[in-house]
């Protein structure tokens, strides 16, 4: 009898694992997109290549994905709240799948850039959506570990395409990667809709059934569901009144709503934090080293280095560190993990900068390949353990339900724009000011972001989404318990009052 009860308790966790797997496999395909340029560009430089490219065209092939991310962000932001999470997730499959097949058919640079652009649009759509799906549909106790799968999946994707590139041509690589995207499509089809979205759209019974199917039924889960339903009932009452207004007045009220919303700390603080986290993430260089891995290894280690072997070795290290990050996310606070890995990243940047500068100016007392290899390995571990895992984990936790689609869509613009800036500017900066100064500039940006985040970002580990939302409003647990439903309260305060009534 005890074994049966234990099996039942594991069932919700397994369902959450399946749900997370559907997002993770889709992200693996996007990791392949990021790492693909490191295979494609060196292949195009060969004399026998049927497509010849210039240095400028190479940087566009690598960075156009970041520019396309912005379009994907704009497309998905309104669709998340209207179509629902599942339909939007299915929509992210089409552009990336078309992109893989287009890569097989084109015979010019414009075609390659178009294919990469389509894949970038898909990545931009999944950027805010993936973390929101996992954040809404998993238990707070396991949410951090599940959200870490986002960065873990990107790592697996980059490793896969880099490893395949050592044995197969870039065309064969693209074909194999397309099967990963197709696998994610099959998994998504069997996913349920997000209970949070269903409840937000008034489908309370259906949302309740899926919520307990995913989480299991116990007093803690029932309390969280009751709070969520009460908050959405209060919100829907006000929206029913708005529907009866004339169109012009609706437009006017919408702009008034935007103006008032932009002043709310639970809206602008999470967006500001995510802007800084995404900026730090990109200039820490995770996508730069994924896109230009072999070029960077040749510049830092030396032209005689076995760049392909070291590239795959770094990807393996990244994978191992990502797996370690899943356990560290369960053990350590988000802030502790972020700032400790951030410090190691900055020190590694300075170490690589000093080594390359000393080597270029014949100032090294001895020259040994293991020194730059260890520096790059230390740098990669810092990126993977905290800097690349924390932003995606936080993005699924930090936004209130009311602004989750809008806030996630706005903040992920920083991820997209800085992806483009960091990847596009890196080869230009290294050619104009040199690698040491480029590393110092990127390190300075990371430091500035970390300083501001230190004073703004709350701890989110083991806290419900409602508790995180209330922390931005400056409401403590004691305040929630003593709250009384008084006339004239703001919408957020009324939601807290309604949850108090339920208890």
DOFI-412525 format. One line per field, with one value per residue (C-alpha): residue in three letters; chain; x, y, z. Coordinates in steps of 0.2 Angstrom, whole numbers, always signed. Example, Ala and Ser with C-alpha at 12.3 -4.5 7.8 and 13.67 -1.06 7.14 Angstrom:
# DOFI-412525
dolo <- (ala,ser)
dopa <- (A,A)
xx <- (+62,+68)
yy <- (-22,-5)
zz <- (+39,+36)
# end
This chain:
# DOFI-412525
dolo <- (unk,unk,unk,unk,unk,unk,unk,unk,unk,unk,unk,unk,unk,unk,unk,unk,unk,unk,unk,unk,unk,unk,unk,unk,unk,unk,unk,unk,unk,unk,unk,unk,unk,unk,unk,unk,unk,unk,unk,unk,unk,unk,unk,unk,unk,unk,unk,unk,unk,unk,unk,unk,unk,unk,unk,unk,unk,unk,unk,unk,unk,unk,unk,unk,unk,unk,unk,unk,unk,unk,unk,unk,unk,unk,unk,unk,unk,unk,unk,unk,unk,unk,unk,unk,unk,unk,unk,unk,unk,unk,unk,unk,unk,unk,unk,unk,unk,unk,unk,unk,unk,unk,unk,unk,unk,unk,unk,unk,unk,unk,unk,unk,unk,unk,unk,unk,unk,unk,unk,unk,unk,unk,unk,unk,unk,unk,unk,unk,unk,unk,unk,unk,unk,unk,unk,unk,unk,unk,unk,unk,unk,unk,unk,unk,unk,unk,unk,unk,unk,unk,unk,unk,unk,unk,unk,unk,unk,unk,unk,unk,unk,unk,unk,unk,unk,unk,unk,unk,unk,unk,unk,unk,unk,unk,unk,unk,unk,unk,unk,unk,unk,unk,unk,unk,unk,unk,unk,unk,unk,unk,unk,unk,unk,unk,unk,unk,unk,unk,unk,unk,unk,unk,unk,unk,unk,unk,unk,unk,unk,unk,unk,unk,unk,unk,unk,unk,unk,unk,unk,unk,unk,unk,unk,unk,unk,unk,unk,unk,unk,unk,unk,unk,unk,unk,unk,unk,unk,unk,unk,unk,unk,unk,unk,unk,unk,unk,unk,unk,unk,unk,unk,unk,unk,unk,unk,unk,unk,unk,unk,unk,unk,unk,unk,unk,unk,unk,unk,unk,unk,unk,unk,unk,unk,unk,unk,unk,unk,unk,unk,unk,unk,unk,unk,unk,unk,unk,unk,unk,unk,unk,unk,unk,unk,unk,unk,unk,unk,unk,unk,unk,unk,unk,unk,unk,unk,unk,unk,unk,unk,unk,unk,unk,unk,unk,unk,unk,unk,unk,unk,unk,unk,unk,unk,unk,unk,unk,unk,unk,unk,unk,unk,unk,unk,unk,unk,unk,unk,unk,unk,unk,unk,unk,unk,unk,unk,unk,unk,unk,unk,unk,unk,unk,unk,unk,unk,unk,unk,unk,unk,unk,unk,unk,unk,unk,unk,unk,unk,unk,unk,unk,unk,unk,unk,unk,unk,unk,unk,unk,unk,unk,unk,unk,unk,unk,unk,unk,unk,unk,unk,unk,unk,unk,unk,unk,unk,unk,unk,unk,unk,unk,unk,unk,unk,unk,unk,unk,unk,unk,unk,unk,unk,unk,unk,unk,unk,unk,unk,unk,unk,unk,unk,unk,unk,unk,unk,unk,unk,unk,unk,unk,unk,unk,unk,unk,unk,unk,unk,unk,unk,unk,unk,unk,unk,unk,unk,unk,unk,unk,unk,unk,unk,unk,unk,unk,unk,unk,unk,unk,unk,unk,unk,unk,unk,unk,unk,unk,unk,unk,unk,unk,unk,unk,unk,unk,unk,unk,unk,unk,unk,unk,unk,unk,unk,unk,unk,unk,unk,unk,unk,unk,unk,unk,unk,unk,unk,unk,unk,unk,unk,unk,unk,unk,unk)
dopa <- (A,A,A,A,A,A,A,A,A,A,A,A,A,A,A,A,A,A,A,A,A,A,A,A,A,A,A,A,A,A,A,A,A,A,A,A,A,A,A,A,A,A,A,A,A,A,A,A,A,A,A,A,A,A,A,A,A,A,A,A,A,A,A,A,A,A,A,A,A,A,A,A,A,A,A,A,A,A,A,A,A,A,A,A,A,A,A,A,A,A,A,A,A,A,A,A,A,A,A,A,A,A,A,A,A,A,A,A,A,A,A,A,A,A,A,A,A,A,A,A,A,A,A,A,A,A,A,A,A,A,A,A,A,A,A,A,A,A,A,A,A,A,A,A,A,A,A,A,A,A,A,A,A,A,A,A,A,A,A,A,A,A,A,A,A,A,A,A,A,A,A,A,A,A,A,A,A,A,A,A,A,A,A,A,A,A,A,A,A,A,A,A,A,A,A,A,A,A,A,A,A,A,A,A,A,A,A,A,A,A,A,A,A,A,A,A,A,A,A,A,A,A,A,A,A,A,A,A,A,A,A,A,A,A,A,A,A,A,A,A,A,A,A,A,A,A,A,A,A,A,A,A,A,A,A,A,A,A,A,A,A,A,A,A,A,A,A,A,A,A,A,A,A,A,A,A,A,A,A,A,A,A,A,A,A,A,A,A,A,A,A,A,A,A,A,A,A,A,A,A,A,A,A,A,A,A,A,A,A,A,A,A,A,A,A,A,A,A,A,A,A,A,A,A,A,A,A,A,A,A,A,A,A,A,A,A,A,A,A,A,A,A,A,A,A,A,A,A,A,A,A,A,A,A,A,A,A,A,A,A,A,A,A,A,A,A,A,A,A,A,A,A,A,A,A,A,A,A,A,A,A,A,A,A,A,A,A,A,A,A,A,A,A,A,A,A,A,A,A,A,A,A,A,A,A,A,A,A,A,A,A,A,A,A,A,A,A,A,A,A,A,A,A,A,A,A,A,A,A,A,A,A,A,A,A,A,A,A,A,A,A,A,A,A,A,A,A,A,A,A,A,A,A,A,A,A,A,A,A,A,A,A,A,A,A,A,A,A,A,A,A,A,A,A,A,A,A,A,A,A,A,A,A,A,A,A,A,A,A,A,A,A,A,A,A,A,A,A,A,A,A,A,A)
xx <- (+0,+14,+22,+6,+5,+24,+20,+6,+16,+29,+16,+14,+33,+34,+20,+30,+46,+37,+30,+48,+55,+44,+51,+68,+69,+63,+77,+90,+85,+88,+105,+109,+105,+117,+131,+128,+138,+154,+152,+145,+157,+174,+166,+162,+180,+186,+191,+180,+165,+151,+146,+160,+158,+166,+171,+156,+144,+151,+147,+129,+127,+131,+122,+106,+98,+99,+91,+77,+74,+67,+53,+49,+47,+35,+25,+23,+20,+1,-2,+3,-12,-24,-20,-14,+3,+1,-4,+10,+22,+17,+19,+37,+41,+36,+50,+64,+59,+58,+75,+83,+76,+80,+98,+99,+92,+100,+116,+120,+123,+106,+98,+109,+104,+86,+86,+95,+83,+68,+76,+80,+61,+57,+70,+63,+45,+51,+62,+49,+37,+47,+51,+33,+27,+38,+36,+17,+15,+28,+29,+38,+49,+56,+53,+71,+78,+66,+69,+88,+84,+82,+101,+105,+95,+104,+121,+116,+110,+127,+137,+127,+129,+148,+151,+141,+151,+167,+161,+148,+146,+136,+122,+121,+122,+106,+96,+100,+95,+79,+74,+76,+64,+52,+53,+49,+33,+27,+30,+21,+5,+3,+5,-10,-14,-7,-19,-14,-19,-36,-40,-35,-48,-62,-61,-59,-65,-54,-39,-42,-42,-26,-18,-21,-17,+0,+3,-6,-19,-14,-18,-3,-8,-26,-22,-11,-25,-38,-27,-24,-43,-48,-36,-42,-60,-57,-48,-62,-75,-66,-64,-83,-86,-73,-81,-97,-88,-87,-72,-64,-66,-58,-43,-42,-43,-30,-17,-22,-19,-2,+3,-3,+4,+22,+22,+19,+34,+28,+28,+44,+55,+55,+57,+72,+80,+77,+84,+100,+101,+99,+112,+124,+121,+125,+140,+147,+149,+140,+133,+149,+160,+147,+146,+165,+172,+186,+191,+193,+203,+215,+217,+218,+227,+237,+235,+243,+229,+217,+202,+189,+194,+195,+178,+169,+179,+172,+155,+156,+162,+148,+136,+143,+143,+124,+120,+129,+119,+103,+108,+116,+99,+91,+104,+109,+100,+98,+108,+122,+124,+123,+135,+148,+148,+148,+164,+173,+167,+174,+191,+192,+189,+203,+214,+212,+214,+231,+237,+233,+240,+256,+258,+255,+269,+281,+280,+276,+290,+285,+272,+262,+245,+238,+237,+225,+215,+213,+207,+194,+188,+186,+177,+165,+161,+157,+145,+136,+134,+126,+126,+117,+105,+99,+92,+81,+76,+71,+62,+49,+47,+48,+33,+15,+2,-7,+9,+18,+15,+18,+33,+41,+39,+47,+61,+67,+70,+86,+91,+88,+95,+111,+113,+114,+125,+137,+139,+140,+152,+164,+174,+173,+180,+194,+200,+200,+205,+211,+205,+211,+202,+186,+187,+189,+174,+163,+169,+165,+147,+145,+151,+139,+124,+129,+131,+113,+105,+113,+102,+86,+84,+75,+78,+65,+70,+56,+44,+27,+24,+11,+24,+37,+24,+20,+38,+39,+24,+33,+20,+26,+18,+12,+4,-6,-13,-18,-25,-44,-55,-57,-65,-53,-39,-29,-32,-16,-22,-39,-32,-22,-38,-48,-35,-36,-55,-52,-42)
yy <- (+0,+12,+8,+13,+29,+33,+29,+41,+55,+53,+53,+73,+75,+63,+73,+89,+81,+76,+94,+101,+88,+95,+113,+106,+96,+112,+122,+109,+112,+131,+127,+118,+135,+145,+133,+130,+145,+139,+124,+133,+148,+138,+127,+142,+148,+133,+135,+120,+128,+131,+147,+160,+173,+189,+193,+205,+191,+179,+191,+193,+174,+172,+187,+188,+176,+189,+202,+190,+186,+204,+200,+183,+193,+205,+191,+180,+193,+196,+178,+171,+179,+176,+159,+151,+143,+126,+134,+146,+133,+123,+139,+140,+124,+130,+144,+134,+118,+128,+136,+119,+113,+130,+128,+112,+120,+137,+141,+159,+170,+178,+161,+156,+173,+170,+153,+159,+173,+161,+151,+167,+171,+154,+157,+174,+166,+152,+164,+171,+157,+142,+149,+154,+137,+128,+142,+141,+122,+115,+115,+129,+116,+109,+124,+130,+113,+112,+130,+126,+113,+129,+132,+114,+111,+125,+117,+100,+108,+117,+102,+91,+102,+105,+86,+82,+96,+86,+71,+77,+91,+107,+101,+84,+93,+103,+88,+79,+94,+95,+78,+86,+99,+86,+76,+92,+94,+76,+80,+96,+89,+78,+93,+100,+119,+130,+130,+148,+153,+144,+152,+169,+166,+161,+142,+138,+120,+115,+125,+116,+99,+101,+110,+95,+83,+91,+95,+82,+86,+92,+107,+117,+115,+118,+134,+140,+136,+146,+161,+161,+159,+172,+184,+181,+182,+200,+204,+198,+208,+224,+218,+214,+233,+238,+227,+238,+254,+263,+259,+276,+276,+258,+265,+280,+268,+256,+270,+276,+258,+257,+273,+268,+250,+257,+265,+249,+241,+224,+228,+239,+231,+213,+220,+231,+215,+204,+218,+218,+199,+196,+210,+202,+185,+190,+200,+187,+179,+162,+165,+173,+158,+146,+156,+159,+145,+139,+157,+162,+146,+150,+168,+163,+147,+148,+144,+127,+122,+108,+120,+107,+95,+109,+116,+99,+97,+114,+109,+93,+104,+115,+100,+93,+110,+112,+96,+102,+118,+108,+102,+119,+127,+116,+118,+137,+153,+161,+176,+166,+156,+172,+183,+169,+164,+182,+185,+170,+176,+193,+187,+174,+188,+198,+183,+179,+198,+198,+182,+187,+205,+198,+185,+198,+209,+195,+198,+180,+172,+156,+150,+135,+130,+124,+141,+148,+132,+132,+150,+146,+131,+141,+155,+142,+134,+151,+155,+138,+136,+152,+166,+156,+146,+160,+172,+158,+152,+170,+174,+160,+166,+185,+191,+193,+183,+199,+206,+189,+189,+208,+209,+193,+199,+217,+211,+197,+211,+214,+196,+197,+214,+211,+194,+203,+217,+205,+192,+205,+217,+204,+201,+219,+224,+211,+217,+235,+236,+218,+204,+210,+227,+218,+206,+221,+230,+215,+212,+230,+228,+212,+221,+236,+224,+213,+229,+235,+218,+216,+230,+226,+207,+198,+180,+168,+151,+140,+155,+154,+165,+175,+178,+184,+196,+203,+206,+219,+227,+228,+217,+204,+188,+197,+210,+198,+189,+206,+213,+218,+221,+239,+250,+260,+248,+245,+230,+221,+225,+218,+202,+200,+204,+190,+177,+182,+180,+162,+158)
zz <- (+0,+4,-13,-22,-13,-17,-35,-35,-28,-41,-55,-55,-56,-71,-80,-76,-83,-99,-101,-98,-110,-124,-121,-119,-135,-145,-137,-141,-159,-156,-148,-164,-173,-162,-164,-182,-188,-180,-192,-207,-208,-208,-221,-232,-231,-240,-259,-264,-256,-269,-259,-256,-242,-237,-218,-217,-224,-211,-197,-204,-206,-187,-180,-191,-179,-165,-176,-181,-162,-161,-174,-165,-148,-156,-164,-149,-136,-141,-146,-129,-121,-135,-143,-127,-123,-132,-149,-148,-144,-159,-170,-165,-174,-192,-195,-188,-198,-214,-210,-209,-226,-234,-229,-239,-255,-256,-266,-261,-246,-247,-245,-230,-222,-225,-218,-202,-201,-201,-187,-177,-178,-171,-157,-153,-151,-139,-129,-117,-120,-115,-98,-95,-99,-87,-74,-74,-75,-63,-44,-35,-26,-43,-54,-52,-58,-72,-78,-78,-92,-104,-103,-102,-118,-127,-122,-128,-145,-147,-142,-154,-169,-165,-163,-179,-188,-185,-195,-207,-219,-214,-226,-218,-201,-205,-210,-194,-184,-193,-185,-168,-172,-178,-162,-152,-163,-158,-139,-140,-148,-132,-120,-110,-110,-96,-81,-78,-95,-94,-77,-84,-98,-87,-90,-71,-71,-85,-78,-61,-68,-77,-62,-51,-65,-66,-48,-38,-25,-8,+4,-2,-21,-17,-8,-22,-35,-24,-23,-42,-46,-33,-41,-59,-54,-47,-63,-74,-65,-70,-88,-90,-86,-99,-113,-111,-115,-133,-144,-142,-123,-123,-133,-121,-106,-113,-114,-97,-91,-100,-91,-74,-76,-81,-64,-54,-47,-50,-69,-71,-59,-66,-84,-78,-69,-85,-96,-86,-84,-103,-107,-94,-102,-120,-116,-104,-122,-122,-139,-145,-141,-148,-165,-166,-156,-168,-172,-153,-149,-163,-156,-138,-138,-154,-173,-171,-158,-163,-163,-168,-154,-141,-147,-144,-127,-121,-126,-116,-101,-104,-103,-87,-79,-84,-76,-60,-61,-60,-43,-38,-42,-29,-16,-17,-18,-35,-30,-22,-38,-50,-41,-38,-56,-62,-52,-59,-77,-75,-68,-82,-95,-87,-86,-105,-109,-99,-107,-125,-122,-115,-129,-142,-135,-131,-112,-107,-96,-104,-117,-113,-122,-105,-98,-110,-111,-92,-93,-107,-97,-81,-91,-99,-82,-75,-90,-88,-70,-66,-79,-93,-81,-69,-82,-89,-72,-66,-82,-78,-60,-59,-69,-61,-70,-76,-85,-89,-108,-110,-98,-104,-122,-118,-108,-120,-132,-123,-126,-144,-147,-137,-145,-162,-155,-146,-160,-174,-165,-159,-176,-179,-162,-163,-180,-175,-156,-154,-143,-126,-127,-133,-118,-106,-114,-112,-94,-90,-96,-86,-70,-72,-75,-59,-48,-53,-51,-34,-28,-37,-39,-25,-20,-29,-23,-15,-16,-25,-40,-29,-16,-28,-36,-18,-14,-29,-21,-5,+4,+16,+22,+38,+28,+18,+33,+41,+24,+24,+9,+9,-4,-14,-14,-30,-41,-34,-16,-20,-27,-10,-1,-10,-6,+12,+12,+5,+20)
# end
